[in-house]
């Protein structure tokens, strides 16, 4: 397979891509055509089907995997694909992981690192809670390994939720070692669980969009509900400990205006909110710098609304 990022003007294409979007349009002369947005894990490519009624153009829809034939052209400085033939691909002809952005890190290696944090827990209730979620619930675990942490902004790729969770947990482990008054097991458990509500907030790939439930409730509230339900499976789970854990989840965005229904009131909640914010911002910066590199930019990259600043790569 030749990835979109490798395509150049004048090349002939005969490959399978994910159709992210398809829309009917009309030329100035009143002729109908199709705007098609193709995607693989390296990026997207605008495509045009100038004769939708041609016998070689099969029916297809948004989020279908399609086998396309065409020629790469350049229009207004941007590459696009002049599509001559389209066939809806059959299951088994493609690997979905090739068509969506994927974490740079190995999924199973990240999962193994996550398990080590659970293994080192001393509190039996918190340890069993994490084992129930991240080991014993196979359906939840499969989703957790494959989902993104966002629709856009940061970690919006397959494995992104696992990567973000692991990074936040690592930050929290460092803080627990530096500040002895922090309850290490409570903080680590909260870090591991803080974003599991995103499994219900954001739909699986290739859609990776907000669910109706996610739009109405949000991952913080849903994560609170999920953790509470898992904890209740332990009949003797201490109520005070559970309330502290749930508070950390409810307050992990740090501020009311950022979506948290409560502001951090525990030291562990403060630490978690800083760890979550730090990883989100640094990943946002990394992704923005990567986009700048791929575009050949060497100076200022412009204003980034998520970082609320004009950003530039370090020159040294």
GUZA-256150 format. One record per residue (C-alpha): residue in three letters; x, y, z. Coordinates in Angstrom, 1 decimal, decimal comma, padded with zeros to 4 digits. Layout:
<pts>
+--------+--------+--------+--------+
: residu :   east :  north :     up :
+--------+--------+--------+--------+
:    ALA :      X :      Y :      Z :
...
+--------+--------+--------+--------+
</pts>
This chain:
<pts>
+--------+--------+--------+--------+
: residu :   east :  north :     up :
+--------+--------+--------+--------+
:    UNK :  000,0 :  000,0 :  000,0 :
:    UNK :  001,2 :  003,5 : -000,8 :
:    UNK :  000,3 :  005,9 :  001,9 :
:    UNK : -001,2 :  009,3 :  001,2 :
:    UNK :  001,8 :  011,1 :  002,6 :
:    UNK :  004,0 :  009,4 :  000,0 :
:    UNK :  001,9 :  010,4 : -003,1 :
:    UNK :  003,2 :  012,9 : -005,6 :
:    UNK :  001,7 :  014,7 : -008,6 :
:    UNK :  001,3 :  012,6 : -011,7 :
:    UNK :  001,2 :  009,3 : -009,8 :
:    UNK : -001,4 :  006,7 : -010,6 :
:    UNK : -003,2 :  005,3 : -007,6 :
:    UNK : -004,8 :  001,9 : -007,2 :
:    UNK : -005,3 :  001,3 : -003,5 :
:    UNK : -007,9 :  001,0 : -000,7 :
:    UNK : -008,6 :  004,1 :  001,5 :
:    UNK : -011,1 :  005,1 :  004,1 :
:    UNK : -013,8 :  007,4 :  002,8 :
:    UNK : -014,0 :  010,0 :  005,6 :
:    UNK : -016,7 :  012,0 :  003,8 :
:    UNK : -018,5 :  012,2 :  000,5 :
:    UNK : -020,7 :  015,0 : -000,7 :
:    UNK : -022,5 :  015,8 : -004,0 :
:    UNK : -021,6 :  019,1 : -005,6 :
:    UNK : -022,2 :  021,0 : -008,9 :
:    UNK : -019,8 :  022,7 : -011,2 :
:    UNK : -020,4 :  026,2 : -012,5 :
:    UNK : -021,7 :  024,5 : -015,7 :
:    UNK : -024,3 :  022,6 : -013,7 :
:    UNK : -022,6 :  019,2 : -013,9 :
:    UNK : -022,9 :  017,0 : -010,8 :
:    UNK : -019,7 :  015,5 : -009,2 :
:    UNK : -018,6 :  014,1 : -005,9 :
:    UNK : -016,2 :  015,6 : -003,3 :
:    UNK : -014,5 :  012,7 : -001,5 :
:    UNK : -012,2 :  012,9 :  001,5 :
:    UNK : -009,9 :  009,9 :  001,7 :
:    UNK : -007,8 :  009,0 :  004,7 :
:    UNK : -005,1 :  006,6 :  005,8 :
:    UNK : -003,0 :  006,7 :  009,0 :
:    UNK : -000,6 :  009,3 :  007,4 :
:    UNK : -003,2 :  011,9 :  006,5 :
:    UNK : -006,1 :  012,8 :  004,2 :
:    UNK : -006,5 :  013,5 :  000,5 :
:    UNK : -009,2 :  015,4 : -001,3 :
:    UNK : -010,7 :  013,4 : -004,2 :
:    UNK : -013,1 :  014,2 : -007,1 :
:    UNK : -015,4 :  011,9 : -008,9 :
:    UNK : -016,2 :  014,0 : -012,0 :
:    UNK : -018,6 :  011,5 : -013,5 :
:    UNK : -020,6 :  009,8 : -010,7 :
:    UNK : -022,8 :  008,0 : -013,3 :
:    UNK : -019,9 :  006,2 : -014,9 :
:    UNK : -020,3 :  002,4 : -014,8 :
:    UNK : -016,9 :  002,1 : -012,9 :
:    UNK : -018,2 :  004,1 : -010,0 :
:    UNK : -019,9 :  001,8 : -007,5 :
:    UNK : -022,1 :  003,0 : -004,7 :
:    UNK : -020,3 :  004,0 : -001,5 :
:    UNK : -020,9 :  006,1 :  001,6 :
:    UNK : -019,1 :  007,9 :  004,4 :
:    UNK : -016,9 :  005,6 :  006,5 :
:    UNK : -016,7 :  002,9 :  003,8 :
:    UNK : -013,4 :  001,5 :  002,8 :
:    UNK : -013,1 :  002,0 : -000,9 :
:    UNK : -010,8 :  000,7 : -003,6 :
:    UNK : -010,0 :  003,6 : -005,8 :
:    UNK : -008,2 :  004,1 : -009,1 :
:    UNK : -007,1 :  007,6 : -010,2 :
:    UNK : -004,4 :  010,1 : -010,8 :
:    UNK : -002,8 :  012,5 : -008,4 :
:    UNK : -003,1 :  016,1 : -009,5 :
:    UNK : -002,5 :  019,5 : -008,0 :
:    UNK : -005,1 :  022,3 : -007,8 :
:    UNK : -004,5 :  025,6 : -006,1 :
:    UNK : -001,3 :  024,3 : -004,6 :
:    UNK : -002,9 :  021,2 : -002,9 :
:    UNK : -002,8 :  017,6 : -004,1 :
:    UNK : -006,1 :  015,9 : -005,0 :
:    UNK : -007,0 :  012,7 : -006,6 :
:    UNK : -008,9 :  012,5 : -009,9 :
:    UNK : -010,9 :  009,4 : -009,2 :
:    UNK : -011,8 :  007,2 : -012,3 :
:    UNK : -013,0 :  004,0 : -010,6 :
:    UNK : -014,4 :  003,1 : -007,2 :
:    UNK : -015,3 : -000,2 : -005,6 :
:    UNK : -016,5 : -000,7 : -002,1 :
:    UNK : -013,8 : -002,9 : -000,4 :
:    UNK : -014,8 : -006,2 :  001,2 :
:    UNK : -014,1 : -007,1 :  004,8 :
:    UNK : -010,7 : -008,8 :  005,0 :
:    UNK : -009,2 : -006,8 :  002,2 :
:    UNK : -008,0 : -004,1 :  004,5 :
:    UNK : -006,5 : -003,6 :  008,0 :
:    UNK : -008,4 : -000,8 :  009,8 :
:    UNK : -005,2 :  000,1 :  011,7 :
:    UNK : -003,7 :  001,3 :  008,4 :
:    UNK : -006,4 :  003,9 :  007,9 :
:    UNK : -006,6 :  005,8 :  011,2 :
:    UNK : -003,9 :  007,6 :  013,1 :
:    UNK : -002,2 :  005,2 :  015,6 :
:    UNK :  000,0 :  005,8 :  018,7 :
:    UNK :  003,7 :  005,9 :  018,0 :
:    UNK :  004,1 :  003,4 :  020,9 :
:    UNK :  003,4 : -000,4 :  021,0 :
:    UNK :  000,0 : -001,0 :  022,5 :
:    UNK :  000,9 : -004,2 :  024,3 :
:    UNK :  004,1 : -002,6 :  025,7 :
:    UNK :  002,1 :  000,3 :  027,1 :
:    UNK : -000,5 : -002,1 :  028,6 :
:    UNK :  002,3 : -004,1 :  030,3 :
:    UNK :  003,6 : -000,8 :  031,8 :
:    UNK :  000,2 :  000,0 :  033,1 :
:    UNK : -000,2 : -003,3 :  034,8 :
:    UNK :  003,1 : -002,7 :  036,7 :
:    UNK :  001,5 :  000,3 :  038,4 :
:    UNK : -001,4 : -001,9 :  039,5 :
:    UNK :  000,9 : -004,7 :  040,7 :
:    UNK :  002,7 : -002,2 :  043,0 :
:    UNK : -000,5 : -001,1 :  044,8 :
:    UNK : -000,8 : -002,0 :  048,5 :
:    UNK : -004,4 : -001,0 :  049,1 :
:    UNK : -006,5 : -004,2 :  048,4 :
:    UNK : -009,7 : -002,3 :  047,5 :
:    UNK : -008,1 :  000,0 :  045,0 :
:    UNK : -005,9 : -002,8 :  043,5 :
:    UNK : -008,9 : -005,1 :  043,0 :
:    UNK : -010,9 : -002,2 :  041,5 :
:    UNK : -008,1 : -001,6 :  038,9 :
:    UNK : -007,8 : -005,3 :  038,2 :
:    UNK : -011,6 : -005,6 :  037,6 :
:    UNK : -011,4 : -002,7 :  035,1 :
:    UNK : -008,1 : -003,2 :  033,4 :
:    UNK : -007,6 : -007,0 :  033,6 :
:    UNK : -010,8 : -008,9 :  034,2 :
:    UNK : -013,3 : -007,0 :  032,0 :
:    UNK : -012,1 : -008,2 :  028,6 :
:    UNK : -014,7 : -006,1 :  026,6 :
:    UNK : -013,7 : -002,9 :  028,4 :
:    UNK : -010,0 : -003,7 :  028,1 :
:    UNK : -010,3 : -004,2 :  024,3 :
:    UNK : -012,0 : -000,9 :  023,9 :
:    UNK : -009,5 :  000,8 :  026,2 :
:    UNK : -006,5 : -000,3 :  024,2 :
:    UNK : -008,0 :  000,9 :  020,9 :
:    UNK : -009,8 :  004,1 :  021,6 :
:    UNK : -008,6 :  007,7 :  021,3 :
:    UNK : -008,5 :  010,2 :  024,1 :
:    UNK : -010,3 :  012,9 :  022,1 :
:    UNK : -012,0 :  013,6 :  018,8 :
:    UNK : -009,3 :  016,3 :  018,1 :
:    UNK : -006,8 :  018,4 :  020,1 :
:    UNK : -004,6 :  015,7 :  021,7 :
:    UNK : -004,2 :  011,9 :  021,6 :
:    UNK : -006,9 :  011,7 :  018,9 :
:    UNK : -005,5 :  008,4 :  017,5 :
:    UNK : -005,9 :  004,7 :  018,1 :
:    UNK : -004,3 :  003,8 :  021,4 :
:    UNK : -004,4 :  007,5 :  022,4 :
:    UNK : -006,5 :  006,8 :  025,6 :
:    UNK : -004,1 :  004,2 :  026,8 :
:    UNK : -001,1 :  006,4 :  026,0 :
:    UNK : -002,6 :  009,4 :  027,7 :
:    UNK : -003,6 :  007,4 :  030,8 :
:    UNK : -000,1 :  005,8 :  031,1 :
:    UNK :  001,6 :  009,2 :  030,8 :
:    UNK : -000,7 :  010,8 :  033,4 :
:    UNK : -000,1 :  007,9 :  035,7 :
:    UNK :  003,7 :  008,2 :  035,3 :
:    UNK :  003,5 :  011,9 :  036,2 :
:    UNK :  001,5 :  011,0 :  039,3 :
:    UNK :  004,0 :  008,3 :  040,3 :
:    UNK :  006,7 :  010,9 :  040,1 :
:    UNK :  004,7 :  013,4 :  042,3 :
:    UNK :  003,9 :  010,7 :  044,8 :
:    UNK :  007,7 :  010,0 :  045,2 :
:    UNK :  008,4 :  013,7 :  045,6 :
:    UNK :  005,6 :  014,5 :  048,0 :
:    UNK :  005,4 :  011,9 :  050,7 :
:    UNK :  002,0 :  013,1 :  052,1 :
:    UNK :  000,3 :  012,0 :  048,8 :
:    UNK : -001,6 :  008,8 :  049,1 :
:    UNK :  000,2 :  006,9 :  046,3 :
:    UNK : -002,4 :  004,2 :  045,7 :
:    UNK : -005,3 :  006,6 :  045,7 :
:    UNK : -003,5 :  008,9 :  043,2 :
:    UNK : -002,4 :  006,1 :  040,9 :
:    UNK : -005,9 :  004,5 :  040,9 :
:    UNK : -007,4 :  007,9 :  040,1 :
:    UNK : -004,9 :  008,5 :  037,3 :
:    UNK : -005,6 :  005,1 :  035,8 :
:    UNK : -009,4 :  005,6 :  036,0 :
:    UNK : -009,7 :  009,4 :  035,3 :
:    UNK : -010,7 :  009,1 :  031,6 :
:    UNK : -012,5 :  005,8 :  031,3 :
:    UNK : -015,7 :  007,7 :  030,7 :
:    UNK : -014,3 :  008,5 :  027,3 :
:    UNK : -015,1 :  004,9 :  026,3 :
:    UNK : -018,7 :  006,0 :  026,3 :
:    UNK : -018,2 :  009,6 :  025,3 :
:    UNK : -016,3 :  008,9 :  022,1 :
:    UNK : -017,3 :  006,3 :  019,5 :
:    UNK : -014,8 :  003,7 :  018,1 :
:    UNK : -012,7 :  004,3 :  015,0 :
:    UNK : -013,2 :  004,9 :  012,1 :
:    UNK : -015,9 :  007,3 :  013,3 :
:    UNK : -014,2 :  008,7 :  016,5 :
:    UNK : -016,9 :  011,2 :  017,2 :
:    UNK : -018,9 :  012,2 :  020,2 :
:    UNK : -021,8 :  009,8 :  021,1 :
:    UNK : -025,2 :  011,2 :  022,0 :
:    UNK : -024,6 :  010,2 :  025,6 :
:    UNK : -021,2 :  011,9 :  025,4 :
:    UNK : -022,7 :  015,1 :  024,2 :
:    UNK : -025,3 :  015,1 :  026,9 :
:    UNK : -023,3 :  013,9 :  029,9 :
:    UNK : -019,6 :  014,1 :  029,2 :
:    UNK : -016,8 :  011,7 :  030,1 :
:    UNK : -016,3 :  013,1 :  033,7 :
:    UNK : -019,8 :  012,3 :  034,8 :
:    UNK : -019,8 :  009,0 :  032,9 :
:    UNK : -016,4 :  008,0 :  034,3 :
:    UNK : -017,7 :  008,8 :  037,8 :
:    UNK : -020,6 :  006,4 :  037,2 :
:    UNK : -018,5 :  003,7 :  035,8 :
:    UNK : -015,9 :  003,7 :  038,6 :
:    UNK : -018,7 :  003,8 :  041,2 :
:    UNK : -020,4 :  000,7 :  039,6 :
:    UNK : -017,1 : -001,2 :  039,5 :
:    UNK : -016,4 : -000,3 :  043,2 :
:    UNK : -019,8 : -001,4 :  044,3 :
:    UNK : -019,0 : -005,0 :  043,2 :
:    UNK : -016,8 : -005,1 :  046,3 :
:    UNK : -019,5 : -005,1 :  049,0 :
:    UNK : -017,1 : -003,9 :  051,7 :
:    UNK : -015,4 : -001,1 :  049,7 :
:    UNK : -014,8 :  001,7 :  052,2 :
:    UNK : -017,2 :  004,6 :  051,5 :
:    UNK : -014,8 :  007,3 :  052,5 :
:    UNK : -012,1 :  005,9 :  050,2 :
:    UNK : -014,6 :  005,6 :  047,3 :
:    UNK : -015,7 :  009,2 :  047,8 :
:    UNK : -012,1 :  010,4 :  047,7 :
:    UNK : -011,5 :  008,5 :  044,5 :
:    UNK : -014,7 :  009,7 :  042,9 :
:    UNK : -013,8 :  013,3 :  043,9 :
:    UNK : -010,5 :  013,0 :  042,1 :
:    UNK : -012,3 :  011,9 :  038,9 :
:    UNK : -014,9 :  014,6 :  039,2 :
:    UNK : -012,3 :  017,4 :  039,7 :
:    UNK : -009,6 :  016,2 :  037,3 :
:    UNK : -010,1 :  019,1 :  034,8 :
:    UNK : -009,2 :  021,4 :  037,7 :
:    UNK : -011,6 :  024,3 :  037,1 :
:    UNK : -015,4 :  024,6 :  036,8 :
:    UNK : -015,1 :  026,4 :  033,5 :
:    UNK : -013,1 :  023,4 :  032,1 :
:    UNK : -015,9 :  021,0 :  032,8 :
:    UNK : -015,2 :  019,7 :  036,3 :
:    UNK : -018,3 :  019,8 :  038,5 :
:    UNK : -016,0 :  020,1 :  041,5 :
:    UNK : -012,7 :  021,9 :  042,0 :
:    UNK : -009,9 :  019,8 :  043,6 :
:    UNK : -010,2 :  019,6 :  047,4 :
:    UNK : -007,7 :  016,8 :  048,0 :
:    UNK : -004,0 :  016,9 :  047,5 :
:    UNK : -004,3 :  013,8 :  045,2 :
:    UNK : -007,0 :  015,6 :  043,2 :
:    UNK : -004,7 :  018,6 :  042,7 :
:    UNK : -001,8 :  016,4 :  041,6 :
:    UNK : -004,1 :  014,5 :  039,1 :
:    UNK : -005,4 :  017,7 :  037,6 :
:    UNK : -001,9 :  019,0 :  037,0 :
:    UNK : -000,7 :  015,7 :  035,5 :
:    UNK : -003,7 :  015,5 :  033,2 :
:    UNK : -003,3 :  019,1 :  032,1 :
:    UNK :  000,4 :  018,8 :  031,6 :
:    UNK :  000,2 :  015,7 :  029,3 :
:    UNK : -002,7 :  017,2 :  027,3 :
:    UNK : -000,8 :  020,5 :  026,7 :
:    UNK :  002,6 :  018,8 :  025,9 :
:    UNK :  000,9 :  016,4 :  023,5 :
:    UNK : -001,0 :  019,2 :  021,8 :
:    UNK :  002,4 :  021,0 :  021,4 :
:    UNK :  004,1 :  017,9 :  020,0 :
:    UNK :  001,3 :  017,3 :  017,5 :
:    UNK :  001,4 :  020,9 :  016,4 :
:    UNK :  005,2 :  020,9 :  015,9 :
:    UNK :  004,9 :  017,6 :  014,0 :
:    UNK :  002,4 :  019,2 :  011,6 :
:    UNK :  004,7 :  022,2 :  011,2 :
:    UNK :  007,6 :  019,9 :  010,4 :
:    UNK :  005,6 :  018,0 :  007,8 :
:    UNK :  004,7 :  021,3 :  006,2 :
:    UNK :  008,3 :  022,4 :  006,1 :
:    UNK :  007,9 :  025,3 :  008,5 :
:    UNK :  010,9 :  026,3 :  010,5 :
:    UNK :  009,8 :  029,4 :  012,3 :
:    UNK :  006,7 :  030,5 :  014,1 :
:    UNK :  003,8 :  028,2 :  013,5 :
:    UNK :  001,0 :  030,7 :  014,3 :
:    UNK : -001,6 :  031,0 :  017,1 :
:    UNK : -002,7 :  027,7 :  018,7 :
:    UNK : -006,1 :  028,2 :  020,3 :
:    UNK : -005,8 :  025,2 :  022,5 :
:    UNK : -002,5 :  026,5 :  024,0 :
:    UNK : -003,7 :  030,1 :  023,7 :
:    UNK : -000,3 :  031,2 :  022,3 :
:    UNK :  001,7 :  031,7 :  019,2 :
:    UNK :  004,0 :  028,8 :  019,1 :
:    UNK :  007,5 :  028,1 :  017,7 :
:    UNK :  009,9 :  025,1 :  017,7 :
:    UNK :  013,0 :  025,4 :  019,8 :
:    UNK :  015,9 :  026,4 :  017,6 :
:    UNK :  018,8 :  025,2 :  019,7 :
+--------+--------+--------+--------+
</pts>
